Each structure stands twice: as structure tokens, then as C-alpha cells.
Amino acid sequence: MKTLLLSAVFVCSCSLLSAQNIQLPQPVRTGGKPLMDALNLRQSARQFDSEKNISNQTLSNLLWAAWGFNREKKRTAPSSMDRQEIDLYVVTKEGIYKYDAAQSNLVLIVAGDYRKDTGMQSYVGEAPLNLVFVCNKSKINSKSESGLIEATYANSGFISQNIYLFCASEGLSTVVRASIVKEKLAKIMNLTDDQMITLAQTIGYPKK
């Protein structure tokens, strides 16, 4: 019995140690396919290789392409009035992380495998990576709710297209989704009333 208890404690300790902030390598900001080639290959896919993980280097490159800094305080995707109100959350089998673009760092929000909670489709739990787009409403001083929604969904779309082009260039599969149980996921992610989920995007290697 003591041996079993010690084994259980050891397993739990290992799980806690593996779920922590992740310092990503610096993104590689050169190379890739020419733009016209990437556009020609851009597509949505809903089948993913559940056994093949995305390396930290590829993840760093992907997140930088999506919403990193390519100039001082300026991003790879536009945002209306330069509000930069979108945060990217990274969902893997280890946990949910918030992407810190300035530090190339993933900040742990909650440990555990919540991939299936990012959408109602079966493939979201099979792919190694789901990204969740979250709007920080406090950064948008819109006179109307509709104006806020229009701006932040447009800005989310710009980021999503960057992801599509990166995936086309790197041989990854992806699909963007609006079918999300937002209230449930927001609770899991510990979001505040000032934060609003807009889209999610599933990413992985193509299923062969």
C-alpha cells in the first residue's frame, strides 16, 4: 500500500512539474515558402495526426507569425486604431497558456488537457494544438456593442489568416472555428468580464 501511495505522489508531482510556464526559443523570422505559393496551398482541414506533436521552435515561429512583434511595439497583424486588444491562448495536452509575444513565453493559466473543451467538433481533441482568440474589451472604447464586435472579429480574422499562411508554408493543417461553448471555456480559462472569446483555431500535422 505504501508503495502504491508513493507511486501516486510521484506521478502527481511529475504532472505538476511538467505543467509550468514555457520559455519558447526565439522565432525564426526568415524563410518559408514565397507568398504566392503559400496562398496557393492555403486551405482548411479537419483531420489531424494525433501522434505528431508540434515542436517548440515551430510553435514559436507560428505564434510570432500570428501575432508577434515585427517592429517596436507593432505586430505582424493589424488592429483597428492599434489597440492590440487580442490575446492568444495556447491549448495543448499539458495545459492552457497565454502567449506573451514580447518575451516569447507561454504563461500557464491552468494545467490539464482541455483541448476537447475548445470546440464541439471531435477533431479538436485529436490535434496537438488549439489557439483561442480573446478580446480584452477594456482596450476598446467603442460607443456601441456592435462596433466593438465588428472591430475585434475583424482583427481576429487578420491573425487567423496569418496562421493559415504559416501553416500552408510549413506543411501544417489548420481550420478556424466560431463554434465554441464560450461560457464554459471562459470559466476554464479563468477569464474576466472584460475578456471575450472570439474564435478558435485548430492546428496540427495532416493525417496520413
Secondary structure as GFF3:
##gff-version 3
##sequence-region A 1 208
A	DSSP	alpha_helix	2	18	.	.	.	ID=ss1
A	DSSP	beta_strand	22	23	.	.	.	ID=ss2
A	DSSP	alpha_helix	35	41	.	.	.	ID=ss3
A	DSSP	alpha_helix	56	67	.	.	.	ID=ss4
A	DSSP	beta_strand	69	71	.	.	.	ID=ss5
A	DSSP	beta_strand	74	75	.	.	.	ID=ss6
A	DSSP	three_ten_helix	80	82	.	.	.	ID=ss7
A	DSSP	beta_strand	86	91	.	.	.	ID=ss8
A	DSSP	beta_strand	95	100	.	.	.	ID=ss9
A	DSSP	beta_strand	105	111	.	.	.	ID=ss10
A	DSSP	three_ten_helix	115	118	.	.	.	ID=ss11
A	DSSP	three_ten_helix	122	125	.	.	.	ID=ss12
A	DSSP	beta_strand	129	136	.	.	.	ID=ss13
A	DSSP	three_ten_helix	137	139	.	.	.	ID=ss14
A	DSSP	alpha_helix	145	170	.	.	.	ID=ss15
A	DSSP	beta_strand	173	177	.	.	.	ID=ss16
A	DSSP	alpha_helix	182	188	.	.	.	ID=ss17
A	DSSP	beta_strand	195	204	.	.	.	ID=ss18
###
